[in-house]
Amino acid sequence: MLAAGAGTSEIARATGLSRQAVLRIKDDPAAAEKALTSWEA
């Protein structure tokens, strides 16, 4: 959704995440991917 140009609030509503979480992911997608990978382990 970020790549498609959707706004932060729109993404937050669609995913159930907070706006702050969406902004953190947007600011550092590599760190977000790393955290996701560690949660799957």
N, CA, C and O atoms as CSV, one atom per row, in Angstrom:
chain,resi,resn,atom,element,x,y,z
A,1,MET,N,N,0.828,-1.195,0.000
A,1,MET,CA,C,0.000,0.000,0.000
A,1,MET,C,C,0.871,1.257,0.000
A,1,MET,O,O,0.536,2.256,-0.637
A,2,LEU,N,N,1.996,1.196,0.725
A,2,LEU,CA,C,2.903,2.349,0.717
A,2,LEU,C,C,3.422,2.605,-0.691
A,2,LEU,O,O,3.475,3.749,-1.143
A,3,ALA,N,N,3.802,1.538,-1.376
A,3,ALA,CA,C,4.331,1.682,-2.730
A,3,ALA,C,C,3.281,2.222,-3.690
A,3,ALA,O,O,3.616,2.878,-4.677
A,4,ALA,N,N,2.010,1.948,-3.403
A,4,ALA,CA,C,0.932,2.420,-4.258
A,4,ALA,C,C,0.560,3.867,-3.956
A,4,ALA,O,O,-0.272,4.453,-4.648
A,5,GLY,N,N,1.175,4.445,-2.921
A,5,GLY,CA,C,0.929,5.844,-2.603
A,5,GLY,C,C,-0.212,6.092,-1.639
A,5,GLY,O,O,-0.674,7.225,-1.506
A,6,ALA,N,N,-0.676,5.043,-0.960
A,6,ALA,CA,C,-1.759,5.218,0.001
A,6,ALA,C,C,-1.263,6.033,1.195
A,6,ALA,O,O,-0.087,5.978,1.555
A,7,GLY,N,N,-2.161,6.775,1.788
A,7,GLY,CA,C,-1.819,7.598,2.937
A,7,GLY,C,C,-1.692,6.779,4.215
A,7,GLY,O,O,-2.193,5.659,4.306
A,8,THR,N,N,-1.017,7.355,5.191
A,8,THR,CA,C,-0.774,6.692,6.470
A,8,THR,C,C,-2.075,6.301,7.159
A,8,THR,O,O,-2.208,5.173,7.633
A,9,SER,N,N,-3.019,7.204,7.219
A,9,SER,CA,C,-4.293,6.920,7.894
A,9,SER,C,C,-5.068,5.827,7.180
A,9,SER,O,O,-5.669,4.966,7.824
A,10,GLU,N,N,-5.058,5.854,5.870
A,10,GLU,CA,C,-5.756,4.841,5.079
A,10,GLU,C,C,-5.159,3.451,5.350
A,10,GLU,O,O,-5.890,2.477,5.529
A,11,ILE,N,N,-3.844,3.376,5.377
A,11,ILE,CA,C,-3.172,2.098,5.637
A,11,ILE,C,C,-3.485,1.623,7.048
A,11,ILE,O,O,-3.754,0.441,7.259
A,12,ALA,N,N,-3.452,2.528,8.008
A,12,ALA,CA,C,-3.734,2.166,9.395
A,12,ALA,C,C,-5.143,1.588,9.528
A,12,ALA,O,O,-5.337,0.569,10.191
A,13,ARG,N,N,-6.115,2.230,8.907
A,13,ARG,CA,C,-7.492,1.722,8.972
A,13,ARG,C,C,-7.617,0.351,8.322
A,13,ARG,O,O,-8.285,-0.534,8.858
A,14,ALA,N,N,-6.977,0.172,7.171
A,14,ALA,CA,C,-7.104,-1.078,6.425
A,14,ALA,C,C,-6.418,-2.246,7.121
A,14,ALA,O,O,-6.867,-3.386,7.003
A,15,THR,N,N,-5.341,-1.976,7.843
A,15,THR,CA,C,-4.555,-3.049,8.445
A,15,THR,C,C,-4.817,-3.254,9.930
A,15,THR,O,O,-4.471,-4.297,10.485
A,16,GLY,N,N,-5.427,-2.264,10.577
A,16,GLY,CA,C,-5.637,-2.354,12.014
A,16,GLY,C,C,-4.418,-1.924,12.821
A,16,GLY,O,O,-4.396,-2.073,14.043
A,17,LEU,N,N,-3.406,-1.392,12.143
A,17,LEU,CA,C,-2.224,-0.877,12.836
A,17,LEU,C,C,-2.456,0.573,13.237
A,17,LEU,O,O,-3.329,1.247,12.690
A,18,SER,N,N,-1.665,1.046,14.195
A,18,SER,CA,C,-1.736,2.462,14.546
A,18,SER,C,C,-1.030,3.277,13.471
A,18,SER,O,O,-0.198,2.756,12.729
A,19,ARG,N,N,-1.368,4.553,13.395
A,19,ARG,CA,C,-0.688,5.436,12.447
A,19,ARG,C,C,0.803,5.485,12.757
A,19,ARG,O,O,1.632,5.536,11.849
A,20,GLN,N,N,1.139,5.470,14.048
A,20,GLN,CA,C,2.541,5.518,14.453
A,20,GLN,C,C,3.300,4.289,13.947
A,20,GLN,O,O,4.446,4.404,13.512
A,21,ALA,N,N,2.670,3.120,14.001
A,21,ALA,CA,C,3.305,1.892,13.505
A,21,ALA,C,C,3.525,1.992,11.996
A,21,ALA,O,O,4.583,1.611,11.495
A,22,VAL,N,N,2.546,2.495,11.286
A,22,VAL,CA,C,2.678,2.648,9.835
A,22,VAL,C,C,3.821,3.615,9.520
A,22,VAL,O,O,4.601,3.373,8.598
A,23,LEU,N,N,3.922,4.691,10.269
A,23,LEU,CA,C,4.995,5.657,10.044
A,23,LEU,C,C,6.369,5.041,10.326
A,23,LEU,O,O,7.323,5.304,9.594
A,24,ARG,N,N,6.479,4.225,11.381
A,24,ARG,CA,C,7.751,3.558,11.678
A,24,ARG,C,C,8.142,2.620,10.543
A,24,ARG,O,O,9.306,2.576,10.144
A,25,ILE,N,N,7.179,1.872,10.025
A,25,ILE,CA,C,7.449,0.961,8.915
A,25,ILE,C,C,7.858,1.753,7.680
A,25,ILE,O,O,8.785,1.370,6.966
A,26,LYS,N,N,7.171,2.845,7.436
A,26,LYS,CA,C,7.470,3.687,6.271
A,26,LYS,C,C,8.871,4.287,6.386
A,26,LYS,O,O,9.594,4.362,5.392
A,27,ASP,N,N,9.257,4.713,7.583
A,27,ASP,CA,C,10.564,5.342,7.790
A,27,ASP,C,C,11.718,4.355,7.688
A,27,ASP,O,O,12.802,4.719,7.235
A,28,ASP,N,N,11.499,3.102,8.105
A,28,ASP,CA,C,12.585,2.119,8.101
A,28,ASP,C,C,12.044,0.726,7.772
A,28,ASP,O,O,11.916,-0.113,8.663
A,29,PRO,N,N,11.729,0.476,6.504
A,29,PRO,CA,C,11.146,-0.810,6.133
A,29,PRO,C,C,12.072,-1.995,6.411
A,29,PRO,O,O,11.589,-3.091,6.697
A,30,ALA,N,N,13.379,-1.802,6.333
A,30,ALA,CA,C,14.315,-2.901,6.590
A,30,ALA,C,C,14.218,-3.352,8.048
A,30,ALA,O,O,14.219,-4.553,8.320
A,31,ALA,N,N,14.135,-2.423,8.973
A,31,ALA,CA,C,14.011,-2.770,10.391
A,31,ALA,C,C,12.676,-3.449,10.656
A,31,ALA,O,O,12.603,-4.372,11.468
A,32,ALA,N,N,11.634,-3.011,9.993
A,32,ALA,CA,C,10.322,-3.633,10.173
A,32,ALA,C,C,10.348,-5.071,9.672
A,32,ALA,O,O,9.785,-5.959,10.311
A,33,GLU,N,N,10.990,-5.307,8.542
A,33,GLU,CA,C,11.114,-6.662,7.997
A,33,GLU,C,C,11.936,-7.544,8.924
A,33,GLU,O,O,11.608,-8.713,9.128
A,34,LYS,N,N,12.999,-6.991,9.483
A,34,LYS,CA,C,13.847,-7.743,10.420
A,34,LYS,C,C,13.042,-8.124,11.662
A,34,LYS,O,O,13.136,-9.259,12.129
A,35,ALA,N,N,12.262,-7.202,12.197
A,35,ALA,CA,C,11.441,-7.501,13.373
A,35,ALA,C,C,10.411,-8.568,13.063
A,35,ALA,O,O,10.182,-9.461,13.878
A,36,LEU,N,N,9.791,-8.491,11.907
A,36,LEU,CA,C,8.808,-9.482,11.508
A,36,LEU,C,C,9.428,-10.881,11.418
A,36,LEU,O,O,8.838,-11.873,11.847
A,37,THR,N,N,10.632,-10.925,10.848
A,37,THR,CA,C,11.332,-12.197,10.725
A,37,THR,C,C,11.647,-12.786,12.099
A,37,THR,O,O,11.515,-13.992,12.305
A,38,SER,N,N,12.057,-11.945,13.027
A,38,SER,CA,C,12.398,-12.441,14.363
A,38,SER,C,C,11.161,-12.920,15.112
A,38,SER,O,O,11.260,-13.822,15.943
A,39,TRP,N,N,10.000,-12.336,14.837
A,39,TRP,CA,C,8.767,-12.760,15.506
A,39,TRP,C,C,8.306,-14.117,14.990
A,39,TRP,O,O,7.639,-14.861,15.709
A,40,GLU,N,N,8.657,-14.444,13.751
A,40,GLU,CA,C,8.243,-15.712,13.154
A,40,GLU,C,C,9.044,-16.894,13.709
A,40,GLU,O,O,8.609,-18.042,13.619
A,41,ALA,N,N,10.204,-16.607,14.276
A,41,ALA,CA,C,11.093,-17.689,14.769
A,41,ALA,C,C,10.588,-18.318,16.037
A,41,ALA,O,O,11.220,-19.231,16.567
